[in-house]
Amino acid sequence: MKDCRTHTIASWTLQLIAAAILAQTLFFKFSGAAESKFIFTTLGAEPWGRVASGCAELVAIILLLVPRTVTLGALLALSVMTGAIGSHLTKLGIVVQNDGGLLFGLALTVFACSAVVLVLRRREIPVLGSFFVPLHELSCVTKGCQH
């Protein structure tokens, strides 16, 4: 029982960290802040890419905070951050407009938090979750077998 509670607390802590980071960047994307415009212009995706990624992040925040949809939120956040990290490594660079790598670090943090949430809640992942059955549930004893 203690492990279950620990996993729940760890998962919610990571979910809140990821959601908070995503939420703080939404303002800049939706308000058209100069740094956001620079990033998406460099990527050739201004303004639609900026708005679309902001919408995807908003959906990820909501999904991360609703208990029944946590794994979907983590999957969406992981996907969006994969794109962000890829953009930093290919076109933007780690440091964007003298931010000291802050945006890259935040993307890595959200990626890591989302990945760990998925590991902790792997059995809740739609479609794939049923493949993550603990070994002790596969034993004969739990199935009523007597040999």
N, C-alpha and C positions, 0 to 999 in steps of 0.2 A: 504494500500500500504506500510506503514511503517513496518508492521509486516513481509511482504514478503521480504523486503530489509534486515531487521534484521536477518531473518532466513537464507538468502543467505550468508550474511557476516559471520554469526556464522558457517554455514556449511563449507564454504571455509576455514575458520580459522582452524577448527577441522580437515578437510581433509589434509591441509598442515602440521599440527602438526603430524598427524599419518604417512603421507608419509615421512616426514623428519626423524622421528624416525626409520621407517622401512628401509629407504635408508642408514642410518648411520650403521646399523647392517649388511647390505649386504656385505660390504667390508670384515668384519671379517669371515662371513660364506664362501664366495667364495675364500678368500685367504687362508683359512685353519688355521686361527689364533689358537693359543694354547688353549685359553678359549673356543672357539667354538668346537674344537676337544674334549676337556674334557667333555663338556656338552653332545655332541652327543654320545661319547663313554659311558658315564654314562647311557644314555638312550638306549644303544645297537643299535644305528642307525647311526654310523659313517662308511663311509662318505656319504652314500646315503641319509640319513635323513637330514643331514646338507645341502646338495646341493638341495634336493627337497624342503625343507622349504625356502631356499634362493630364489629358482625359484618362489615359491608361493608368497613370499613377494614382489618380483620384479613385478609380475603380479598385485598384489594388489596395489602397488604404481602407476602403469600406469593407472589402472582402476579408482583409486581415483582422478587422475588428469584430466581425460577426462570427460567433463560434462555429456555426455550421459550414462556413465558407473559407475558413482559415487556409486550408491547403490550396484552394484556388487562388487566393490572394498571394500566397507565397510563390506559387508557380508563375503568376503574372508579374510580380515584383522581380523574381529571378530572371524572367525573360526580358523585361525592360532594362534591368541592370546589365544583362549580358550585352545588349545593344549599346548602352552607355559606355561600358568598359571597352568594348570593341572600338567604339568611336574615339575614345581617348587614346587607345593604343595605335590606331591607324592614322587618323586625320587631325585630331585636336592636340594630342600630346598630353602628358600627365599634368603639366601646369598650364592652366588656361587664364590668360590675362592676369598674370602675376598672382594667382590665388594660392600659390604654394602647394598645389596638388589637392586642395580641399575637396573640390567636386569629385575628383577621382577617388579619394579616400572615402567619401560618403557613398559613392556607388559601390565600392568594395564592401563597405560595412553593411549596406542593405542586401547585397548579394549574399554575404556570409550569413547574416541573420535569417534570410529567407531559406537558404540551403539547410541550416540547422533546424529550422521549424519543420521543414519537409522531412528531415530524418526523424525528428521526434514524433511527428504525426504521420509517418509513412503509411500506416494502415488505413488512414482516412483519405488518402489520395484517390480521387475518382478513377474507376476502371482498374488501375494498377494496384491499389491498396490491398486487394484480396491476395495478391502474390506474396505479401510480406507477412507470413504467418510464423510466429515464434516456433522454434523447434519443439518445445515442450508440448505444444498443442498438436503436434503430429504423432506423438507417442500413442501406443496401444492403450495405455491406461486411461487417457482422457476420452477415448472413443468407446470405452466399455469392454474392450478386449481383455480376456483373462489369461493370456499366455505370457 
